[in-house]
Amino acid sequence: MQKRVFLLTGAPGIGKTTVLTKTVEALKADGISVGGMISREAREGGVRVGFEITDLASGRHGWLAHVDQKDGPHVGKYRVNIADLEAIGAEAIIEADEKSAVIAIDEIGPMELFSQRFKQAVEQALEGDKLVLAVVHAKAKDRLINEAKQREDAKIFTVTLPDRDSLSEKLTKEVLEVL
């Protein structure tokens, strides 16, 4: 079966987002339209204070989670910003499903799974016909992650230190072969 869902997994901090970002940049350089959302850690004085979320198509960004977030579900020392997650993250996925050739999702993990709207957007992307590049949390236990990993049209890449620099080239090549 032709693979259409490419999942990146691996240990925290191993470089999953970096591999995804490099792949997105390479695809865009090749003229492929890529939409969706990317999360990046935010640091102040060398200390991680939260995670920003960015819409790849519009450049809109906000907070996925922050140590100073006043409300929202707790994940470790962070509180999840459901409003930004839904207005920026989920909307970026929905819009990419409508307008882009490739949908990037970073990540399907514990923070994002607090939002029903995010989960619905991911399910819609997975069930659609567009190519999906997604980062999945390595240890999170959730029906959505399990189903994504078990799809017949999914291929899982585990990011490791030795291969993380070459993995984006390999992933880009595989995506271009499908498109």
C-alpha positions as CSV (number, residue, x, y, z in Angstrom):
1,M,0.0,0.0,0.0
2,Q,1.2,3.5,-0.9
3,K,2.3,5.4,2.3
4,R,0.6,8.7,2.8
5,V,1.1,9.3,6.5
6,F,4.7,9.8,7.7
7,L,5.1,9.8,11.5
8,L,8.3,11.0,13.3
9,T,8.8,9.8,16.8
10,G,11.7,9.6,19.3
11,A,13.0,10.7,22.6
12,P,12.3,14.2,23.9
13,G,14.8,16.8,22.6
14,I,16.2,14.3,20.0
15,G,15.3,16.6,17.0
16,K,11.9,15.6,15.8
17,T,10.8,19.1,15.1
18,T,14.1,20.0,13.5
19,V,13.7,17.0,11.1
20,L,10.1,18.0,10.3
21,T,11.1,21.7,9.8
22,K,13.9,20.8,7.4
23,T,11.6,18.5,5.5
24,V,9.0,21.2,5.2
25,E,11.6,23.8,4.0
26,A,12.9,21.3,1.4
27,L,9.4,20.6,0.1
28,K,8.6,24.3,-0.1
29,A,11.9,24.9,-2.0
30,D,10.7,22.2,-4.5
31,G,7.5,24.2,-5.0
32,I,5.2,21.9,-2.8
33,S,2.6,23.7,-0.8
34,V,2.9,22.8,2.9
35,G,0.5,23.9,5.6
36,G,-0.2,23.0,9.2
37,M,1.5,23.8,12.4
38,I,4.9,23.6,14.1
39,S,5.6,23.8,17.9
40,R,9.0,25.1,19.1
41,E,10.3,25.5,22.6
42,A,10.7,29.0,23.9
43,R,13.6,29.9,26.2
44,E,14.4,32.8,28.5
45,G,17.9,33.0,29.9
46,G,18.6,29.5,28.7
47,V,15.6,28.1,30.6
48,R,12.6,26.6,28.7
49,V,9.5,28.6,29.6
50,G,7.1,27.2,27.2
51,F,6.2,26.2,23.6
52,E,5.2,28.4,20.8
53,I,2.8,27.3,18.0
54,T,3.1,28.6,14.4
55,D,0.8,28.3,11.4
56,L,3.1,27.4,8.5
57,A,0.9,29.1,5.9
58,S,0.1,32.4,7.6
59,G,2.9,32.7,10.0
60,R,0.5,33.4,12.8
61,H,1.8,32.3,16.2
62,G,0.9,32.0,19.8
63,W,1.5,29.9,22.9
64,L,0.8,26.2,23.0
65,A,1.9,26.2,26.7
66,H,3.8,28.4,29.1
67,V,5.0,28.4,32.7
68,D,3.1,31.7,33.3
69,Q,-0.1,30.6,31.6
70,K,-2.9,31.4,34.2
71,D,-5.4,28.7,33.3
72,G,-5.6,25.6,31.2
73,P,-4.6,21.9,31.8
74,H,-1.3,21.2,33.5
75,V,1.4,19.2,31.7
76,G,4.5,19.3,34.0
77,K,5.3,22.9,34.9
78,Y,3.4,24.2,31.9
79,R,-0.3,25.1,31.4
80,V,-1.7,24.5,27.9
81,N,-3.2,27.5,26.1
82,I,-6.3,25.8,24.6
83,A,-7.4,29.1,22.9
84,D,-4.2,29.4,20.8
85,L,-4.0,25.7,20.2
86,E,-7.4,25.7,18.7
87,A,-7.4,29.1,16.9
88,I,-3.9,28.7,15.5
89,G,-2.9,25.0,15.6
90,A,-6.2,23.3,14.8
91,E,-7.2,26.0,12.3
92,A,-3.8,25.6,10.5
93,I,-4.4,21.8,10.1
94,I,-7.9,22.4,8.8
95,E,-6.8,25.0,6.4
96,A,-3.9,22.9,5.2
97,D,-6.3,20.0,4.6
98,E,-8.3,22.3,2.3
99,K,-5.5,24.2,0.5
100,S,-2.1,22.5,0.8
101,A,-0.6,19.4,-0.8
102,V,1.1,18.4,2.5
103,I,-0.1,18.8,6.0
104,A,2.5,19.2,8.8
105,I,1.5,18.5,12.4
106,D,3.9,19.1,15.3
107,E,3.0,17.4,17.4
108,I,0.3,14.9,18.4
109,G,1.3,14.8,22.1
110,P,0.0,15.2,25.6
111,M,-0.5,19.0,25.5
112,E,-2.3,19.0,22.1
113,L,-4.6,16.1,23.1
114,F,-6.4,18.3,25.6
115,S,-8.2,19.9,22.7
116,Q,-11.1,18.1,21.0
117,R,-10.9,20.6,18.1
118,F,-7.2,19.7,17.6
119,K,-8.0,16.0,17.7
120,Q,-10.8,16.4,15.2
121,A,-8.6,18.4,12.9
122,V,-5.9,15.6,13.1
123,E,-8.5,12.9,12.5
124,Q,-9.8,14.7,9.5
125,A,-6.3,15.1,8.1
126,L,-5.5,11.4,8.7
127,E,-8.8,10.3,7.0
128,G,-8.4,12.6,4.0
129,D,-6.3,12.2,0.9
130,K,-3.5,14.6,1.5
131,L,0.0,13.6,2.5
132,V,0.5,14.0,6.3
133,L,3.9,14.6,8.1
134,A,3.4,14.4,11.8
135,V,5.4,14.2,15.0
136,V,3.9,11.8,17.5
137,H,4.9,11.8,21.1
138,A,6.9,8.6,21.8
139,K,5.2,7.6,25.1
140,A,1.8,9.3,25.1
141,K,-1.0,6.8,25.4
142,D,-4.0,7.9,23.4
143,R,-6.4,6.3,20.9
144,L,-5.6,8.9,18.2
145,I,-1.8,8.2,18.4
146,N,-2.3,4.4,18.5
147,E,-4.6,4.6,15.4
148,A,-2.2,6.8,13.5
149,K,0.7,4.4,14.2
150,Q,-1.4,1.4,13.1
151,R,-2.7,2.8,9.8
152,E,-1.8,0.7,6.8
153,D,-0.9,3.9,4.9
154,A,1.5,5.1,7.7
155,K,5.2,4.8,7.9
156,I,7.0,5.5,11.2
157,F,10.5,7.1,11.4
158,T,12.3,7.0,14.8
159,V,14.6,10.0,15.1
160,T,17.9,9.1,16.7
161,L,21.2,11.0,17.2
162,P,23.1,9.1,14.5
163,D,20.4,9.6,11.8
164,R,18.7,12.8,12.6
165,D,20.8,14.9,10.3
166,S,20.2,12.7,7.2
167,L,16.6,11.8,8.1
168,S,15.1,15.0,6.6
169,E,16.7,14.2,3.2
170,K,15.4,10.7,3.3
171,L,11.9,11.8,4.4
172,T,11.8,14.6,1.7
173,K,12.7,12.0,-1.0
174,E,10.0,9.6,0.1
175,V,7.4,12.4,0.2
176,L,8.3,13.6,-3.3
177,E,8.0,10.0,-4.6
178,V,4.5,9.9,-3.3
179,L,3.5,13.3,-4.7
